Amino acid sequence: MPDRVSKQIKLTESEFDAIQVIASESSFSSLKCFLDDVLTNFIDEQQKIRRKTEFLLATKSGKYRTIWFDSLVVKTIKIFSEMNDASENAVIFTAVKQRLNKHIENYND
C-alpha cells in the first residue's frame, strides 16, 4: 500500500458531505483514491491550459478536515503550489471545489 500523507483543509459540512457522496458514486474504492484523482486531474488540466490559475479561499465557516493523499500526489501538489505561488491548501481546496461545481453542473443538465 502506498504511503499516505495527511493534509488539513477547511470545508463546510455541506461541502464535505457532498464530496463523500460524489466519491461513493464514483468507480474509486475509497474517498482517498477519489481525492488523489481529483487533485491529479486538476493539476494536469491547469498545466495544459497554461494560464494563471485563480485559487479559491475556503470559507471562514468551514472546519478543518483531515484528508489523506498518496505521498506522490502530495509531492505534485507541493511542486504545483510553488510554481503558482499558492499554498498547498489553496491548491487542494480549489481542486475539490471545482470538482463539486462540475458535479452540480452535470446534475443540473
N, C-alpha and C positions, 0 to 999 in steps of 0.2 A: 504494500500500500504506500502511495507517495506521501512525503512529508507534508504536513498542513501547518499553516501559519494563521493566527487569529488577527483580525482587524476589527476595530470598533467603528461603526458608522451610525449616525443618528437617523432614525426612521420613525415616522408616526406609527401608531398602532395599525391604522388602515393600510399604510404602505407595506408594513411588514406582513400583515395578513394577506394582502394581495400578492406579494411576491411568493409566499408559500403556496397559494392556490395555483398560480401560474406554473410554479415548479412541479407541483403534484400532477398537473395536466400535461406536462412535457414528457418526453421519452427518457429523461435522465433518471438515474436510480436514486438520486438524493438532491436535497437543496444545495449541498456543497458543490456537486458536479454541475448543477444548473448554473450556479453563480460563477463558477470557473468559466463556463461557456459564455455567459453574459459579458464578463469582463474581457475575455479574449476577443470576442466578436466586436465589441465596442472599440477596442484599441485598433484592431485590424481595419475597421471601417474608417476610423479617424485618420489613420495613416494613408489610406487610399485616396481620400478626398483632398488631402494636402492643403487644408486651410486651418486657420487658428480655431482650436476647439474652445467653445464657450462652456465653462464649467458652471454647474449649479451649486447652490448652497443649501444645506439641509435647513429645515425649519427649526426654529427655537423650541417648538412644542414637542418635537420628537424625543425619543430616548435612545441612548446608546445601545446598540445590539452587537453582540459578538458574532462575526461571520468568519468561517474558516475557508481559506483558499489554499490551493496547491502551491507549494513553495515556488515553482516555476512561474506561476501566474503572478505571484507577489513580486518576483524579480521584474517581470514585464511591466507591472503597474508602476514600480519604482522608476524604471527607466523612462517610461512614458510621462510620468509626472514631472520628472526632472527636465525632460526635453520641452515640456509645455509650461514650466514654471508654475506648477499647481501642486497642491497637497495630494497625497495618495488618497485621502478620504474624499476629496473633491472628485477625483477620477472615479472612485468606486461609486459614490452617490450619484454622479451624473450617469454612469452606465446603468445602474439599477433603475433610476428614474426614467431614463429614455426607454428602457425595456418595458416598464409599467405603462408608459404612454403609448407605445406601439401596441401593447395588448389591448388597451382601451380603444384605440383607433380601429383595430381589427374586429373587436367585439361590436362596435357601433356600425360597422359596414354591413 
